[in-house]
Amino acid sequence: MTHSISRVGRCIDNGPMESFWGTLKCEKYYLYKFDAFDELSNFIITKDTKND
């Protein structure tokens, strides 16, 4: 994904990324406890590749 570099107040440009991060936090981060960022990162990568 490419980030948007638009003027202040153009929140519609940011909508898809906000939705992505919200979904990621709800489905991956809040349901499990991680002691380090590497554990979270590895969990996201392995769970996403298993769904293919």
LUMLUMDREN-2810 file (N, C-alpha, C; in Angstrom, 1 decimal):
<atoms>
<atom><aa>M</aa><ch>A</ch><at>N</at><xx>0.8</xx><yy>-1.2</yy><zz>0.0</zz></atom>
<atom><aa>M</aa><ch>A</ch><at>CA</at><xx>0.0</xx><yy>0.0</yy><zz>0.0</zz></atom>
<atom><aa>M</aa><ch>A</ch><at>C</at><xx>0.9</xx><yy>1.2</yy><zz>0.0</zz></atom>
<atom><aa>T</aa><ch>A</ch><at>N</at><xx>0.4</xx><yy>2.3</yy><zz>-0.7</zz></atom>
<atom><aa>T</aa><ch>A</ch><at>CA</at><xx>1.1</xx><yy>3.5</yy><zz>-0.7</zz></atom>
<atom><aa>T</aa><ch>A</ch><at>C</at><xx>0.4</xx><yy>4.5</yy><zz>0.2</zz></atom>
<atom><aa>H</aa><ch>A</ch><at>N</at><xx>1.1</xx><yy>5.2</yy><zz>1.0</zz></atom>
<atom><aa>H</aa><ch>A</ch><at>CA</at><xx>0.5</xx><yy>6.1</yy><zz>1.9</zz></atom>
<atom><aa>H</aa><ch>A</ch><at>C</at><xx>0.1</xx><yy>7.4</yy><zz>1.2</zz></atom>
<atom><aa>S</aa><ch>A</ch><at>N</at><xx>-0.9</xx><yy>8.1</yy><zz>1.7</zz></atom>
<atom><aa>S</aa><ch>A</ch><at>CA</at><xx>-1.5</xx><yy>9.3</yy><zz>1.1</zz></atom>
<atom><aa>S</aa><ch>A</ch><at>C</at><xx>-0.7</xx><yy>10.5</yy><zz>1.7</zz></atom>
<atom><aa>I</aa><ch>A</ch><at>N</at><xx>-0.5</xx><yy>11.4</yy><zz>0.8</zz></atom>
<atom><aa>I</aa><ch>A</ch><at>CA</at><xx>0.2</xx><yy>12.7</yy><zz>1.2</zz></atom>
<atom><aa>I</aa><ch>A</ch><at>C</at><xx>-0.7</xx><yy>13.8</yy><zz>0.7</zz></atom>
<atom><aa>S</aa><ch>A</ch><at>N</at><xx>-1.9</xx><yy>13.9</yy><zz>1.3</zz></atom>
<atom><aa>S</aa><ch>A</ch><at>CA</at><xx>-2.8</xx><yy>14.9</yy><zz>0.9</zz></atom>
<atom><aa>S</aa><ch>A</ch><at>C</at><xx>-2.9</xx><yy>16.0</yy><zz>2.0</zz></atom>
<atom><aa>R</aa><ch>A</ch><at>N</at><xx>-3.7</xx><yy>17.0</yy><zz>1.8</zz></atom>
<atom><aa>R</aa><ch>A</ch><at>CA</at><xx>-3.8</xx><yy>18.1</yy><zz>2.7</zz></atom>
<atom><aa>R</aa><ch>A</ch><at>C</at><xx>-4.5</xx><yy>17.6</yy><zz>4.0</zz></atom>
<atom><aa>V</aa><ch>A</ch><at>N</at><xx>-4.3</xx><yy>18.4</yy><zz>5.0</zz></atom>
<atom><aa>V</aa><ch>A</ch><at>CA</at><xx>-5.0</xx><yy>18.2</yy><zz>6.3</zz></atom>
<atom><aa>V</aa><ch>A</ch><at>C</at><xx>-6.5</xx><yy>18.3</yy><zz>6.1</zz></atom>
<atom><aa>G</aa><ch>A</ch><at>N</at><xx>-7.2</xx><yy>17.4</yy><zz>6.7</zz></atom>
<atom><aa>G</aa><ch>A</ch><at>CA</at><xx>-8.6</xx><yy>17.4</yy><zz>6.6</zz></atom>
<atom><aa>G</aa><ch>A</ch><at>C</at><xx>-9.2</xx><yy>16.5</yy><zz>5.6</zz></atom>
<atom><aa>R</aa><ch>A</ch><at>N</at><xx>-8.4</xx><yy>15.8</yy><zz>4.8</zz></atom>
<atom><aa>R</aa><ch>A</ch><at>CA</at><xx>-8.8</xx><yy>14.9</yy><zz>3.8</zz></atom>
<atom><aa>R</aa><ch>A</ch><at>C</at><xx>-8.8</xx><yy>13.5</yy><zz>4.4</zz></atom>
<atom><aa>C</aa><ch>A</ch><at>N</at><xx>-9.6</xx><yy>13.2</yy><zz>5.4</zz></atom>
<atom><aa>C</aa><ch>A</ch><at>CA</at><xx>-9.6</xx><yy>12.0</yy><zz>6.2</zz></atom>
<atom><aa>C</aa><ch>A</ch><at>C</at><xx>-10.0</xx><yy>10.8</yy><zz>5.3</zz></atom>
<atom><aa>I</aa><ch>A</ch><at>N</at><xx>-10.7</xx><yy>11.0</yy><zz>4.2</zz></atom>
<atom><aa>I</aa><ch>A</ch><at>CA</at><xx>-11.2</xx><yy>9.9</yy><zz>3.4</zz></atom>
<atom><aa>I</aa><ch>A</ch><at>C</at><xx>-10.0</xx><yy>9.1</yy><zz>2.8</zz></atom>
<atom><aa>D</aa><ch>A</ch><at>N</at><xx>-8.9</xx><yy>9.8</yy><zz>2.6</zz></atom>
<atom><aa>D</aa><ch>A</ch><at>CA</at><xx>-7.6</xx><yy>9.2</yy><zz>2.1</zz></atom>
<atom><aa>D</aa><ch>A</ch><at>C</at><xx>-7.1</xx><yy>8.2</yy><zz>3.1</zz></atom>
<atom><aa>N</aa><ch>A</ch><at>N</at><xx>-7.3</xx><yy>8.4</yy><zz>4.3</zz></atom>
<atom><aa>N</aa><ch>A</ch><at>CA</at><xx>-6.7</xx><yy>7.6</yy><zz>5.4</zz></atom>
<atom><aa>N</aa><ch>A</ch><at>C</at><xx>-7.6</xx><yy>6.4</yy><zz>5.8</zz></atom>
<atom><aa>G</aa><ch>A</ch><at>N</at><xx>-8.8</xx><yy>6.4</yy><zz>5.3</zz></atom>
<atom><aa>G</aa><ch>A</ch><at>CA</at><xx>-9.8</xx><yy>5.4</yy><zz>5.7</zz></atom>
<atom><aa>G</aa><ch>A</ch><at>C</at><xx>-9.4</xx><yy>4.0</yy><zz>5.5</zz></atom>
<atom><aa>P</aa><ch>A</ch><at>N</at><xx>-8.9</xx><yy>3.6</yy><zz>4.3</zz></atom>
<atom><aa>P</aa><ch>A</ch><at>CA</at><xx>-8.5</xx><yy>2.2</yy><zz>4.1</zz></atom>
<atom><aa>P</aa><ch>A</ch><at>C</at><xx>-7.4</xx><yy>1.7</yy><zz>5.1</zz></atom>
<atom><aa>M</aa><ch>A</ch><at>N</at><xx>-6.4</xx><yy>2.6</yy><zz>5.4</zz></atom>
<atom><aa>M</aa><ch>A</ch><at>CA</at><xx>-5.4</xx><yy>2.2</yy><zz>6.3</zz></atom>
<atom><aa>M</aa><ch>A</ch><at>C</at><xx>-5.9</xx><yy>2.1</yy><zz>7.8</zz></atom>
<atom><aa>E</aa><ch>A</ch><at>N</at><xx>-6.8</xx><yy>3.0</yy><zz>8.2</zz></atom>
<atom><aa>E</aa><ch>A</ch><at>CA</at><xx>-7.4</xx><yy>3.0</yy><zz>9.5</zz></atom>
<atom><aa>E</aa><ch>A</ch><at>C</at><xx>-8.2</xx><yy>1.7</yy><zz>9.6</zz></atom>
<atom><aa>S</aa><ch>A</ch><at>N</at><xx>-8.9</xx><yy>1.3</yy><zz>8.6</zz></atom>
<atom><aa>S</aa><ch>A</ch><at>CA</at><xx>-9.6</xx><yy>0.1</yy><zz>8.6</zz></atom>
<atom><aa>S</aa><ch>A</ch><at>C</at><xx>-8.7</xx><yy>-1.1</yy><zz>8.8</zz></atom>
<atom><aa>F</aa><ch>A</ch><at>N</at><xx>-7.6</xx><yy>-1.1</yy><zz>8.0</zz></atom>
<atom><aa>F</aa><ch>A</ch><at>CA</at><xx>-6.7</xx><yy>-2.2</yy><zz>8.1</zz></atom>
<atom><aa>F</aa><ch>A</ch><at>C</at><xx>-6.1</xx><yy>-2.4</yy><zz>9.5</zz></atom>
<atom><aa>W</aa><ch>A</ch><at>N</at><xx>-5.6</xx><yy>-1.3</yy><zz>10.1</zz></atom>
<atom><aa>W</aa><ch>A</ch><at>CA</at><xx>-5.0</xx><yy>-1.3</yy><zz>11.4</zz></atom>
<atom><aa>W</aa><ch>A</ch><at>C</at><xx>-6.1</xx><yy>-1.7</yy><zz>12.5</zz></atom>
<atom><aa>G</aa><ch>A</ch><at>N</at><xx>-7.3</xx><yy>-1.3</yy><zz>12.3</zz></atom>
<atom><aa>G</aa><ch>A</ch><at>CA</at><xx>-8.3</xx><yy>-1.6</yy><zz>13.2</zz></atom>
<atom><aa>G</aa><ch>A</ch><at>C</at><xx>-8.6</xx><yy>-3.1</yy><zz>13.2</zz></atom>
<atom><aa>T</aa><ch>A</ch><at>N</at><xx>-8.7</xx><yy>-3.7</yy><zz>12.0</zz></atom>
<atom><aa>T</aa><ch>A</ch><at>CA</at><xx>-9.0</xx><yy>-5.1</yy><zz>11.8</zz></atom>
<atom><aa>T</aa><ch>A</ch><at>C</at><xx>-7.8</xx><yy>-5.9</yy><zz>12.4</zz></atom>
<atom><aa>L</aa><ch>A</ch><at>N</at><xx>-6.6</xx><yy>-5.5</yy><zz>12.1</zz></atom>
<atom><aa>L</aa><ch>A</ch><at>CA</at><xx>-5.4</xx><yy>-6.2</yy><zz>12.6</zz></atom>
<atom><aa>L</aa><ch>A</ch><at>C</at><xx>-5.4</xx><yy>-6.2</yy><zz>14.1</zz></atom>
<atom><aa>K</aa><ch>A</ch><at>N</at><xx>-5.7</xx><yy>-5.1</yy><zz>14.7</zz></atom>
<atom><aa>K</aa><ch>A</ch><at>CA</at><xx>-5.7</xx><yy>-5.1</yy><zz>16.2</zz></atom>
<atom><aa>K</aa><ch>A</ch><at>C</at><xx>-6.8</xx><yy>-5.9</yy><zz>16.8</zz></atom>
<atom><aa>C</aa><ch>A</ch><at>N</at><xx>-7.9</xx><yy>-5.9</yy><zz>16.2</zz></atom>
<atom><aa>C</aa><ch>A</ch><at>CA</at><xx>-9.1</xx><yy>-6.7</yy><zz>16.7</zz></atom>
<atom><aa>C</aa><ch>A</ch><at>C</at><xx>-8.9</xx><yy>-8.2</yy><zz>16.6</zz></atom>
<atom><aa>E</aa><ch>A</ch><at>N</at><xx>-8.4</xx><yy>-8.6</yy><zz>15.4</zz></atom>
<atom><aa>E</aa><ch>A</ch><at>CA</at><xx>-8.3</xx><yy>-10.0</yy><zz>15.1</zz></atom>
<atom><aa>E</aa><ch>A</ch><at>C</at><xx>-7.0</xx><yy>-10.7</yy><zz>15.6</zz></atom>
<atom><aa>K</aa><ch>A</ch><at>N</at><xx>-5.9</xx><yy>-9.9</yy><zz>15.7</zz></atom>
<atom><aa>K</aa><ch>A</ch><at>CA</at><xx>-4.6</xx><yy>-10.5</yy><zz>16.0</zz></atom>
<atom><aa>K</aa><ch>A</ch><at>C</at><xx>-4.1</xx><yy>-10.0</yy><zz>17.4</zz></atom>
<atom><aa>Y</aa><ch>A</ch><at>N</at><xx>-4.1</xx><yy>-8.7</yy><zz>17.6</zz></atom>
<atom><aa>Y</aa><ch>A</ch><at>CA</at><xx>-3.4</xx><yy>-8.2</yy><zz>18.8</zz></atom>
<atom><aa>Y</aa><ch>A</ch><at>C</at><xx>-4.2</xx><yy>-8.3</yy><zz>20.1</zz></atom>
<atom><aa>Y</aa><ch>A</ch><at>N</at><xx>-5.5</xx><yy>-8.0</yy><zz>20.1</zz></atom>
<atom><aa>Y</aa><ch>A</ch><at>CA</at><xx>-6.2</xx><yy>-8.0</yy><zz>21.3</zz></atom>
<atom><aa>Y</aa><ch>A</ch><at>C</at><xx>-6.6</xx><yy>-9.4</yy><zz>21.8</zz></atom>
<atom><aa>L</aa><ch>A</ch><at>N</at><xx>-6.6</xx><yy>-10.4</yy><zz>20.9</zz></atom>
<atom><aa>L</aa><ch>A</ch><at>CA</at><xx>-7.0</xx><yy>-11.7</yy><zz>21.3</zz></atom>
<atom><aa>L</aa><ch>A</ch><at>C</at><xx>-5.9</xx><yy>-12.5</yy><zz>22.0</zz></atom>
<atom><aa>Y</aa><ch>A</ch><at>N</at><xx>-4.7</xx><yy>-12.1</yy><zz>21.8</zz></atom>
<atom><aa>Y</aa><ch>A</ch><at>CA</at><xx>-3.5</xx><yy>-12.8</yy><zz>22.3</zz></atom>
<atom><aa>Y</aa><ch>A</ch><at>C</at><xx>-2.6</xx><yy>-11.9</yy><zz>23.1</zz></atom>
<atom><aa>K</aa><ch>A</ch><at>N</at><xx>-1.7</xx><yy>-12.5</yy><zz>24.0</zz></atom>
<atom><aa>K</aa><ch>A</ch><at>CA</at><xx>-0.8</xx><yy>-11.7</yy><zz>24.7</zz></atom>
<atom><aa>K</aa><ch>A</ch><at>C</at><xx>0.6</xx><yy>-12.0</yy><zz>24.2</zz></atom>
<atom><aa>F</aa><ch>A</ch><at>N</at><xx>1.4</xx><yy>-11.0</yy><zz>23.9</zz></atom>
<atom><aa>F</aa><ch>A</ch><at>CA</at><xx>2.7</xx><yy>-11.1</yy><zz>23.3</zz></atom>
<atom><aa>F</aa><ch>A</ch><at>C</at><xx>3.7</xx><yy>-10.3</yy><zz>24.2</zz></atom>
<atom><aa>D</aa><ch>A</ch><at>N</at><xx>4.8</xx><yy>-11.0</yy><zz>24.4</zz></atom>
<atom><aa>D</aa><ch>A</ch><at>CA</at><xx>5.9</xx><yy>-10.4</yy><zz>25.3</zz></atom>
<atom><aa>D</aa><ch>A</ch><at>C</at><xx>6.8</xx><yy>-9.5</yy><zz>24.5</zz></atom>
<atom><aa>A</aa><ch>A</ch><at>N</at><xx>6.9</xx><yy>-9.7</yy><zz>23.2</zz></atom>
<atom><aa>A</aa><ch>A</ch><at>CA</at><xx>7.8</xx><yy>-8.9</yy><zz>22.4</zz></atom>
<atom><aa>A</aa><ch>A</ch><at>C</at><xx>7.2</xx><yy>-8.6</yy><zz>21.0</zz></atom>
<atom><aa>F</aa><ch>A</ch><at>N</at><xx>7.6</xx><yy>-7.6</yy><zz>20.4</zz></atom>
<atom><aa>F</aa><ch>A</ch><at>CA</at><xx>7.1</xx><yy>-7.3</yy><zz>19.0</zz></atom>
<atom><aa>F</aa><ch>A</ch><at>C</at><xx>7.4</xx><yy>-8.4</yy><zz>18.0</zz></atom>
<atom><aa>D</aa><ch>A</ch><at>N</at><xx>8.6</xx><yy>-9.0</yy><zz>18.2</zz></atom>
<atom><aa>D</aa><ch>A</ch><at>CA</at><xx>8.9</xx><yy>-10.1</yy><zz>17.3</zz></atom>
<atom><aa>D</aa><ch>A</ch><at>C</at><xx>7.9</xx><yy>-11.3</yy><zz>17.3</zz></atom>
<atom><aa>E</aa><ch>A</ch><at>N</at><xx>7.4</xx><yy>-11.6</yy><zz>18.5</zz></atom>
<atom><aa>E</aa><ch>A</ch><at>CA</at><xx>6.4</xx><yy>-12.6</yy><zz>18.7</zz></atom>
<atom><aa>E</aa><ch>A</ch><at>C</at><xx>5.1</xx><yy>-12.2</yy><zz>17.9</zz></atom>
<atom><aa>L</aa><ch>A</ch><at>N</at><xx>4.7</xx><yy>-11.0</yy><zz>18.0</zz></atom>
<atom><aa>L</aa><ch>A</ch><at>CA</at><xx>3.5</xx><yy>-10.5</yy><zz>17.3</zz></atom>
<atom><aa>L</aa><ch>A</ch><at>C</at><xx>3.7</xx><yy>-10.6</yy><zz>15.8</zz></atom>
<atom><aa>S</aa><ch>A</ch><at>N</at><xx>4.9</xx><yy>-10.1</yy><zz>15.4</zz></atom>
<atom><aa>S</aa><ch>A</ch><at>CA</at><xx>5.2</xx><yy>-10.1</yy><zz>14.0</zz></atom>
<atom><aa>S</aa><ch>A</ch><at>C</at><xx>5.2</xx><yy>-11.5</yy><zz>13.4</zz></atom>
<atom><aa>N</aa><ch>A</ch><at>N</at><xx>5.8</xx><yy>-12.4</yy><zz>14.0</zz></atom>
<atom><aa>N</aa><ch>A</ch><at>CA</at><xx>5.9</xx><yy>-13.8</yy><zz>13.6</zz></atom>
<atom><aa>N</aa><ch>A</ch><at>C</at><xx>4.5</xx><yy>-14.4</yy><zz>13.6</zz></atom>
<atom><aa>F</aa><ch>A</ch><at>N</at><xx>3.7</xx><yy>-14.1</yy><zz>14.6</zz></atom>
<atom><aa>F</aa><ch>A</ch><at>CA</at><xx>2.3</xx><yy>-14.6</yy><zz>14.7</zz></atom>
<atom><aa>F</aa><ch>A</ch><at>C</at><xx>1.5</xx><yy>-14.2</yy><zz>13.5</zz></atom>
<atom><aa>I</aa><ch>A</ch><at>N</at><xx>1.6</xx><yy>-12.9</yy><zz>13.1</zz></atom>
<atom><aa>I</aa><ch>A</ch><at>CA</at><xx>0.8</xx><yy>-12.3</yy><zz>12.0</zz></atom>
<atom><aa>I</aa><ch>A</ch><at>C</at><xx>1.3</xx><yy>-13.0</yy><zz>10.7</zz></atom>
<atom><aa>I</aa><ch>A</ch><at>N</at><xx>2.6</xx><yy>-13.1</yy><zz>10.5</zz></atom>
<atom><aa>I</aa><ch>A</ch><at>CA</at><xx>3.1</xx><yy>-13.7</yy><zz>9.3</zz></atom>
<atom><aa>I</aa><ch>A</ch><at>C</at><xx>2.7</xx><yy>-15.2</yy><zz>9.1</zz></atom>
<atom><aa>T</aa><ch>A</ch><at>N</at><xx>2.8</xx><yy>-16.0</yy><zz>10.2</zz></atom>
<atom><aa>T</aa><ch>A</ch><at>CA</at><xx>2.5</xx><yy>-17.4</yy><zz>10.1</zz></atom>
<atom><aa>T</aa><ch>A</ch><at>C</at><xx>1.0</xx><yy>-17.6</yy><zz>10.0</zz></atom>
<atom><aa>K</aa><ch>A</ch><at>N</at><xx>0.2</xx><yy>-16.9</yy><zz>10.7</zz></atom>
<atom><aa>K</aa><ch>A</ch><at>CA</at><xx>-1.3</xx><yy>-17.0</yy><zz>10.6</zz></atom>
<atom><aa>K</aa><ch>A</ch><at>C</at><xx>-1.8</xx><yy>-16.6</yy><zz>9.2</zz></atom>
<atom><aa>D</aa><ch>A</ch><at>N</at><xx>-1.2</xx><yy>-15.6</yy><zz>8.6</zz></atom>
<atom><aa>D</aa><ch>A</ch><at>CA</at><xx>-1.7</xx><yy>-15.1</yy><zz>7.3</zz></atom>
<atom><aa>D</aa><ch>A</ch><at>C</at><xx>-1.3</xx><yy>-16.1</yy><zz>6.2</zz></atom>
<atom><aa>T</aa><ch>A</ch><at>N</at><xx>-0.1</xx><yy>-16.7</yy><zz>6.3</zz></atom>
<atom><aa>T</aa><ch>A</ch><at>CA</at><xx>0.3</xx><yy>-17.7</yy><zz>5.3</zz></atom>
<atom><aa>T</aa><ch>A</ch><at>C</at><xx>-0.5</xx><yy>-19.0</yy><zz>5.4</zz></atom>
<atom><aa>K</aa><ch>A</ch><at>N</at><xx>-0.9</xx><yy>-19.3</yy><zz>6.6</zz></atom>
<atom><aa>K</aa><ch>A</ch><at>CA</at><xx>-1.7</xx><yy>-20.6</yy><zz>6.7</zz></atom>
<atom><aa>K</aa><ch>A</ch><at>C</at><xx>-3.1</xx><yy>-20.5</yy><zz>6.2</zz></atom>
<atom><aa>N</aa><ch>A</ch><at>N</at><xx>-3.6</xx><yy>-19.2</yy><zz>6.0</zz></atom>
<atom><aa>N</aa><ch>A</ch><at>CA</at><xx>-5.0</xx><yy>-19.0</yy><zz>5.5</zz></atom>
<atom><aa>N</aa><ch>A</ch><at>C</at><xx>-5.0</xx><yy>-19.1</yy><zz>4.0</zz></atom>
<atom><aa>D</aa><ch>A</ch><at>N</at><xx>-3.9</xx><yy>-19.1</yy><zz>3.3</zz></atom>
<atom><aa>D</aa><ch>A</ch><at>CA</at><xx>-3.9</xx><yy>-19.2</yy><zz>1.8</zz></atom>
<atom><aa>D</aa><ch>A</ch><at>C</at><xx>-4.2</xx><yy>-20.5</yy><zz>1.3</zz></atom>
</atoms>
